[in-house]
Amino acid sequence: MDRNIVIILFCFGFSMMLLDSVCNAYSGLIPADPDNPGKCIHHGDTLKLGINPGNAPCQRLTCNEDGSILIEGCGKLYLANCNKGERIHVNKPYPDCCQLKYKCKKPDGTPFYIERDALDASNRNENTT
């Protein structure tokens, strides 16, 4: 299969996942480019072997020896009666940037704040919509 088609299908699937997300974490593998064996090419840039910073807001790219690229990141949790959440450690690398702070409202309207880690699997069932 043509690498461009694989990338387009990956991006489409990834986009659909984000649109329908109660998203804690995600990962995906971009296959090696047969035209550039042993090189990891991402959006026209050649990555160094091993861990590389990914796209904002919180992502990591791992360049494998075969030229494939593992993408890992965290989204945001969607909690009932809370705002969309803000990253606490915006400038830290993945996974440290996955910590989120939410402003929520009690049934009487009183605000309160909570912190959650988007990578923590136990948050998947907690008050998500």
C-alpha angles and dihedrals in degrees: 000000000000112000092229091056090049091051092047091050091047092050092047092050091045091050092050090051091053093048092053096038136142075169123192103156138343139193136181139173122231107204122237116274108245089207091058106037114198093007126108109219117185120175089338095309124113111229124212117245111273130015120003131174113260134210120303140296099037121332142129128203120202116198110210125207092250091057096255118131126219112208117201128176147139130241127194131280118239109222124186114250092011136104121251092274131243127239111251097201102034095164098046121099124252125312095021090060092063095084110110135191120209132194108215137177128230117222089266091055096254110144124233134171131231134181124216136177110229090210095056106105091206089069092065094082098034113106095315125155 
